[in-house]
């Protein structure tokens, strides 16, 4: 491909703008393939040598007797354009390479011959640029703010170190050669680089020499250039950065030695780990077998880190380092603090798993008691992940499991599913105990009679639920969220029981006025009115589910006409139910436009019979839509009447004398 000019704002002044947000070093590379290119390679040499971009006056050395050159094609014009260099002598050449600061006329001719040979032999031509922040160069004593002069000798030395590293990492042979020019024709001082081989030794890719560099090689090139400039300029910031890195390393070692997990946490991690101990390493962290162990281990590590003062100090240091790196490499560079955090966690994970591996223990055998001993959120998530992994493993035909292995995995799956139920019960029980404790903290003397009644009744309910969770015996006061009740289980008895519970809840709520107390019991609602609406919606939901279940039971022995009527009723009921469960989701009714769209798509039927049939379909769709609208109106009217009756019942309850303690 031909060379494409990079659009930059022109600035031929020695004094460059000092921008604070500019990355310290910006690097870019691209390549042309020799035999496919219609442009001569030595043209790029002319571009890098253009006298308007280079300036060799400050440190001019050596002999320079350039003979007048004939016009080269695009690359030559691009590299030698006079608008990018600053030259005080017409016979001076600003091109440098690994050995020479300035090329003589003979050495430039040799370079051009090498370029022509490289193009003839099909070697790629690599074209690179390195752009510098003027502010950063000034901070590193490379740029004089008053005169605008640049220490080109040190810049060339930094380029040589970077190119040497690049050639080594990309495994270039002795036939490789490169050159460069420091240029000054934009807001930022920059260096153009060229690289080629007289005989290409690059590996072939799709029949052509590989042109692209590895990302790690380009990053290393940029890093070497950056560090060389900082070292050559004897930047005090570099010394401070090195000191900061040493402190960060010491703090990290301290953290690694101080993080300790409790025996219960280690036991929970061990239960989540797979049987194969070879996988107990972060190399297998993304495998299904290790998913559960990674989740629970990472959660416990984060909990332990938050309790260490040294961790918070270390975190502030790496964030300070990340800010310095972003100033040097640009705001779009990756956040080094997050990478260091992830590396620390991985190191701690390996440390924990290695400790478990070294401990003498019997053959791992799952049990419900062992898994359910830990029931915090991390342990529950880890067990769920392990269940999913077992299911996927059993369903995967590529696993090629033996019958013995399948039997063992099915047994583990049953144990984990039972343990998950136990974990949820214990988690819910702990939540109820915490809520009951907070209710007991209220000062009864400061509450009204109604608030005390509300508090007492809910405390009794929570005590009954805790007893139910411990013993497994049900009680009439336990509250059930009707959204989670399956339609098929809403029998008339179940419906009556839940309605009685909701009525009791409403009675208690009407007695209470303390906002803090109400919010504690109903944390998802903001005020008393919202709690009432929520309880009212719960009553409607359970009633609708009961109707749907009753209709489904009638469908088994219904005639076709009756069956269609029941199905239609259930469609309407489900729409109403979805509107109550998801109030932000619009109710979706049957769209009469469906048939009309069909009619528009097929309006060019040649047969009159086909058009007549289609018109009948449109009319039938319209009739069904009208019938559905009427059904919706009747259902809405019925719901409004039920709501009014419930409100009257609530008002009647409020008229009764308050119940004293």
QUIGI-V698459 format. One line per field, one symbol per residue. psi: psi as a letter, one per 40 degrees, with the letter a starting at -180 (. if undefined). A space follows every 50 residues. Layout:
# QUIGI-V698459
psi->???
This chain:
# QUIGI-V698459
psi->iihhihhihhheidhiighdehidhhiiiiiihcdehehhdeddddddeh eediheddfhiiigghihiihiaddddddeheeeihheheehhehiaddi dhhiddddddddddddddddeeiihhhiihiihddddddffehhdddeih gddddddddddddddddddefiaeeiiiiihhifeadhhihhiihihdhh eiiihfeiihdiiiddddddddddddddddddefhddddddddddddddd ddddddeehhiidddddddddeiidhedegiedfdeiddedddddddddd ddddddehddddddddddddddddddddeieeiihddddddddddddddd dddddddehhiihhhiiddddedhfiddddddddddddddddddehdedf iidddddddddddddddddddddddddddddddddddddeeihddeiidd dddddddddddddddddddddehiieehihhedehideegiddddddddd ddddddddddeiehdddddddgeeididdddddddddddddddddddddd ddddddfiiddddddddddddddddddddddgdehihhihheeddddddd dfefhdhddddddddddddddddddddddddddddddddddddddddddd ddddeiiihi.
